[in-house]
Amino acid sequence: MSDQPPGRDAIAAFLSRDFTLYSLARLSVIIGAEAQALAVAWQVYQITHRALDLGYTGLALFLPGLLFILPSGHVADRFDRRTVILVCYSLQAVCSTLLLLFALHGIHRVMPIYSVLFLVGTGRAFSGPASSALIPHLVPKEHFVNAVTWGATVFQMANFAGPALGGLLFTLPLHGRLSGAALVYSFTLVMLMCFLVLVGSLHVRPGRMEHKAISVDVLLAGFRYVWRTRILLGSITLDLFAVLLGGAVALMPIFAVDVLHAGPRGLGLLRAAPAIGALLVSMTLTWMPIKHGAGAKMFVCVGIFSVATIVFGLSRSVPLSLVALLIVGASDMVSVVIRSSVLQLATPPQMRGRVSAVNSLFVGASNELGEFESGLTAQWWGAVRAVVAGGIGSLVVTGLWAGLFPSLRRADALSSESLMQAELNERSQEVQKR
């Protein structure tokens, strides 16, 4: 039984000052980043009118995660995670300033934009593992799952507000150079400044978690741990393939312009719809957390995500497309909370940076590389066929993974003890089969 008053369990994580400040910081910076992503996508499509060039924006963001996966995880475990985050987001502020300058000077080439996105991806490559590994330091152990749920809620609130604000700012009837993309990038820069101030005021100082000197063995420890731990391997790779195949975010400008004829504000609504669905579910999960059958619920929700993606691809109606995207976001939120909890609870504290780096690579592959895959297949087959085929592929992967990773499917409560017990049971069954 919880010793918190009724209703306080739902906001238990916010009893910790640092978690509250960090949540406000993430809310502001993600709103700015989502608004910026919309402006970049619209600007690139206006310059080239090619689906493949939209895909290259995702590739530019993904490549640094691939290149720096080993050092980024080691940095998160070797140095103070808060300091790493501050340095990385200072780089993001420089990048937003460059995008602002490009917009003010009316750039008509995409290569400078891709170069800046590569720098943005570099900052994310190092900040991602540090940010993920920082969360357990901000709240007591018993409030961790609540913190993960609220973290996902904050992310979706920002995902809802960011694209909507980005679309609104982009289309404001202003005159002069500080309009359109330039106005959006200015807004993003302000949000980054708020983030740096809030994170700079955190009391927590995690310090060094890994005391071994850098070596190939230390750098590869995260990969080895994930490979040995089936429940982690299944969770991370399910997200990789399901979202890699089923993602349609990169193609939304095409659907907004050529399929649904909805314009920039329509694009903002399409980008915000998954976040609205996810937000509704995440708020529900803060009051009614997942207590049992976590693994099975995750697989069911990934299947729903895949079917909703197919419906979106086939839709020619704005309302139906919005409903499909609401369901995409709602179903994905359940699996996000479960996967995020599994990632930290099934990993020792001194390994969380490197394991989070491995996860960041796979998340980046499913999101940014998924955008490239979507742009490439849309260039070959057309946007509609690409999204529908991806949704079908995601559904097939979900069925295969349910059979290949029984420990993940049978995972019950979101606790270290329950998750490791499911892992031990699978290993025991494998030994008996031999």
N, C-alpha and C positions, 0 to 999 in steps of 0.2 A: 504494500500500500504506500502511496506517496504521502509525505508529510506536508505537501503544499495545500493551501486552501483550494476548494473547488474552483475550477476555471484557471488557476494559476499554473497548472501543469502545461497548458497550451502555450504559455509564454515564458516557460522556465528559463530558456536560454537568455532572454533579455534581462534577467536578474543580474547578469554579468555585464559590468560597465563596458569592458573592452569589446564584447560581442556586439553590444548595441551600437557603439561607435563604428565598428568594422562593417556592420550591416548597412548603416547610413552611407559609409564610404563606398561600398560596393553598389548600392542603389544609384548613387550619383554617377559613378564612373561607367556603369553598364548602360544607363540611359544615354549618356554621351556617346558611348561606343556604338550602340545600336543606331542612333541617329546618324552617326558618321558613316556606318556601313550602308545605310540606305542612300545617303548622298553620293558615296563612292560608286555604288552599283548604278544609280541613275546617271551619274556623270559619265561613267565608262560606256554605258549603253548609248547615251546620246552622242558620244564621240565616234563609236565604231558600228553600232547597230548589229553586233554579232554575238550570238550566244556563247561562242567559244571564248571571247574576251571576258565575259562575265565569269566563266570558269577559271580563267587565269588569275582573277582576283583571289579566289580561294586557294589556288596553288601557291601564290606568292605568300599568303599567310601561313600555309602549311609547311613549306620547305624548311624554315628555321627550326620548327619543332623536330623535324627529322634530323637535321644537321647537329643540333645541340642537345639531343635527348640525354646523352650520358653526362656531360658537364652540368646541365641544368639540375638534374636530380642530385648530383653530388654537392652542388652549390647550396641547394635547399637544406641539406643535412649538415653541411660543413660550416655554414655561416648563419648569422641571426636572420631568421626568415622575414622578420619585419623590415630589416634593412634592405634585403634583397628586393622586396616588393616596392619599396620607395624608389630605389634606383631604377627598376624596370618601368615604373609608371612615369618617372621623370623623362625617360626616353619616349614614352607614348606622347607626352606633352610636346616634345620636339617634333614628333611626327605629325601631330595635328596642326602645329604651326606651319609646317611645310605644305600640308594639304591646303591650308588657308591661303598661303602665298600663291600656290598654283591657281586656286580659284579666282583670286583677286586679279591675276594677270591673264585670265582667260585661256588656260592651257588647252591645246587641241591634240595632244598626244597622250597615250596611255602609259608608256614606259616609265616616265617619272612617277606616276601614281603607283605602278607596280613596285618600284624601288622603295617607296615609302611604306607600302604594305609589307614588304619584306622586313623592314625595320620594326614595324608594328608586331609582326609575327615573332621576331627575335625577342622583343620585350615579353610577349606572352609566353614564349618557350621557357623563360627563366622564372617569370612570376607565377605561372600556373602551378608547378609543384610546390613552391613556397607558400602560395595562398592556400592550397588544399591541405598541406601539412600544418598550417598555422591554426586551423579551426580547433583541433583538440586542446590547444593551449588556452583558448579563450573561455571555455566553459568547463564545469565539473564533468566527470565521466558520465554521471547519471543523466546529464542534460544533453549528451552529444547527439543522439538521434533527433531530438527536438531542434538542436542547432542546425543539423543538416537539412531538416525539413524547412526551417525558416530561411536558411541560406538559399534553398531552391525557390522558396516563395519570393524572396527579395529579387532573385534573378529573373523570375517570370514577371514580377511587377515592372521591373526595368525593361524587360523585353516587350511588354505591352506599351509602356509609356514612350520608350525610345523611338520605335518606328513611327508611332503616331505623331510625336513631336517633330521628328525629322521630316515627315511628309508635310506637316503644317508649316514649319519654318521654311522649307524648300519652296513652298508655293505662296508665301506671303507676297502681296502686291507691292513690293518695295522697289525703289529705283536706285540706281547707282551700283557700284561694284560689290557692296556688302549686302548681297541678296542671294537667294538660291543656295548653292553649295557653300559659298563663303560664310553665310549666316549660320549654317549648320555646323561648320567646322569651328566657328567662334564659340558656339554654344558648347561643343565638345571640350574645347580647351578650358572653359570655365568649370565644367564638371570635373575635369582632371585636377584642377587646382583644389577644388573642394576635397577630392579623394586624398591628395597628398597631405593636406592639413589634418584631416581626420585620422588617417593612419599614423601620421607623425605624433599624434597625441595619445596613442595607445600606451598603456603601462607595461604590457607584457614584453618580456625580453627572453625569447626561448633560448638564445645562445646556441652553442655548438652541440649538435646531437651525435654526429659521427666524428670520432677522434682519430681514426686511422688516416694516414697520409694517402694522397690520391694515388691510385694504381688501377690497372686494368681490372683486377679482381673486385675492388671496391666499386668501380664504375658499373660493372656488369651485375652487381649483387641484386639490383632491382629486377632485372630480367630473369635471373635465376629463381628468385623467390616467386615471381608471378608464374613462371613455367611449372614450378613444383606444386603450387597451390591451385588445385583444379577449380575451386569455387571462384577464385580471383580471375583465373585465365578465362573461364566461361563467361563471367560477367563482363569483362573488358572486351573480349572479342565479339560477344553478342551485340554490344553497343556499336562496335566498329562496323560490322557487316550490315546490321539492320538499318542504321542511319546512313551509312555510305550508299547503300542501294536505295533507301526510301526517302532520302532528303530531296526536297523540292525548293528550298529557300533561294538558291542561286538563280532559279528560273522564274521567280515571281515577277521581275520586271517584264518578262516576255508574256506571262499570263495576264498581267495588268494591262499591257498595251495591246497585244495582238489577239488574245483569246477572250478576255472579259471586257476589254475596252473601258477600263476603269480609271486610267490616268495616275498621276503621282499620289493623290490622296487615296485612291483605291489600293495602290501598292502599300501605302502605310497601313491600311486596314488589313490587307492580306498578311503583312509581316507581323501585325499585332495579334491576329486571331489565335495562333497557337499559344501565345503567351497568356491570353485571356483564359483559354481552357485550362492551361497548366496552373494558372493562379487560382482558379476556382477549386481545383483538386488539391493544390498544396495547402490552401487555407483549411480545407476539410481535414487534411491529414494532420494538421497541428492540433485539432480537437479530437480526432479519431485516428490515432496513429496505427500503423500496421503492427499487429501484435503476433500474428501467426500466419503461416503459409506464405511467407514473403516471396520465396522463389517461384512458386506456382503462379502467384498474382503477377509477378513481373513478366513471365512468359505470356500470360493471357493478354496483358496490356501491350506488349510489343506486337502481338498478333493484331490487336485492334488498331494500333498505329499503322501497320502495313495496309490493312483494308481501307482505312480512312485516306491514306495517301493515294490509293487507286481511285477512290471516289473523287478526290480533288482533281486528279489528272483527267478524268472523264467529264467533269462538270463544265457546263457552258453558262452557268448561272452564278452571279456574284453571291447571292444568299447561300446557295448550296455549297459553294466553294468555301465560304466563311465557316459554315457549320462543320464541313469536313476538316478544316484546319483547327477549329476548336477541339474536335475529337483527337486530332493528331497531338496537340499540345497536352490535353488532359491525360491521355493514355501514356504519353512519354514521361509525364511528371512522376507517375507512380514508379516506373522503372528507374528514373533518375534518383529518387530518394533511396530506393533499395540499393542501387549500384554504388552510390556515394557512401552509404553506410557500410556496405560490404568492404569497400576499398580501404577504409580507415580501421574498421574493427577487426579485420582479418590480417592486419599488418602491424608489426612491432613499431613502437615510436621512433626508434633510431633508423628505421628503414623507410619511413613514410615519404620522405622527399624523393628517394629514388623510385619507389613504387608509384608514387604520384606522377613522376616524370614519364614512366612507362604508360600510365593511364592517359596522361596529357597527349602523348604521341598518338595513341589510338583514338582519343576524342578528337584531336586535330585532324587525324586521317578521316574520321567519319564525318566531320563538319567541313573543314576547309578543302581537303582532298575530295570529299563528296561533292563539293561545289564544282570542282574541276571535272569530276566524272559526269555530273549532271550537264555541265556545259558542253562537254565532248559528245555525249550521247545525244543531246538535243541538236547539236550541229549535224550529226549523222542521220538521226531518225525524226527529228522534230521534238518540240518540248512536250507535247502530250504523250507521245509514245514513250519517251524517255522516263517520264514520271510514272506511268502505268507499269512499264516493265520493271522499274526499280521497286515499286510497291510489291509486285509479285515475287521478285527476288528476295525481298526482306521477309515476306511471309514464309518462303521456303527455308530460309536460314533459321527462322524461329523454331520451326518444326525439327530441323536437324539438331540444333543446339539443345533442345529439350531432351533428346535422346543421348547426345554425346556427353552432357554434363549433368548427371543425376544428382550430384551433391548440391548444385545450384538450384535445380528444380525442387529438391526436397528441403531446401533451407527453410527453417521455421521462423523463430524470433530473430530480430535484429540485435544480437548481442554477440560479443566475442566468443562466449562459451558455446552458444548455439551454432554459430557459423563454423567454428573449429570442430565441433562434434560432427556436423554434417560432412566435413572434409575427412575426418578420421573414419567415419562409417564407409565412405566411398573407397578409401585406401584399403580398409579391411576387406571389403567385398572383392576388390581387385586381387588381393593376396590369396583369398580363398579360391578364386577362379583359376589361379595359376596352379 
